[in-house]
Amino acid sequence: MIWQRLVLAVFLLSVGVNLWGAVRDPQLWAIPAALAGWYVADLLSGLIHMMMDYRPCPPGKGLDQLFFYPGKRGSPEYQALFREKMQGINAFERISYDFKNHHPRPDALGRRSVWRLIGSTVIAGALPLSLAGNVAVWLWPVPGWIMAGYAALLLGGGFAQYFHGTLHRRENPWVIRALRRAGLLMTPAAHQVHHDTLKRDFATNCGWSNPVVNRLFLALRARGRLADAGLEPRS
């Protein structure tokens, strides 16, 4: 849809303004700042992924009927059931369900459109934060290294779920392949560790933060949090 493309274009333009804020005041500190911003985006992807994986779906909403649907998911019957059940839950609960539904059907994520993957993230967080950065750039002499880190955080955070989707797709744009070769995005093989266990390596950008997220996961499990029952919808 045109409005979706417009929102994404505005977001990219806004991030470009923030990058201009970094370029206009070049500093060596910009490189470690950008890497730090990329790390924080990866950390956020891991924390959100962990929370959404184990957050229980709302009971009594029939989401188990969708999750364990025995027929073809492209059928009109399934599509009608899907629309019906999605209308009964809020946006946050839909996202949580999508994370759980992704585990037995990982390749479905790779087939989703860019907007389906990142639209809610851009509207709810990345775009407002980027516009705030634009205002700061125009009103104050913000150091370039800060804007470099901020822009990296916005790009990594805004496109986190898109990066996740590329891990479940064979064909990807050249920029994704280049970022993987540079170590700035993780490989499908590295992400497969998460799908094999569902108990580690939740970060889906570059994976740099996985050691920290894994320790947090183990600490929460030891305190009785993040029970396996939250991995699937219940009746």
Secondary structure, 3 states (H helix, E strand, C coil): CHHHHHHHHHHHHHHHHHHHHHHCCCCCCHHHHHHHHHHHHHHHHHHHHHHHHHCCCCCCCCHHHHHCCCCCCCCHHHHHHHHHHHCCCCHHHHHHHHHHHHCCCCHHHHCCCHHHHHHHHHHHHHHHHHHHHHHHHHHCCCCHHHHHHHHHHHHHHHCHHHHHHHCCCCCCCHHHHHHHHCCCCCCHHHHHHHHHHCCCCCCCCCCCCHHHHHHHHHHHHHCCCCCHHHHCCCC
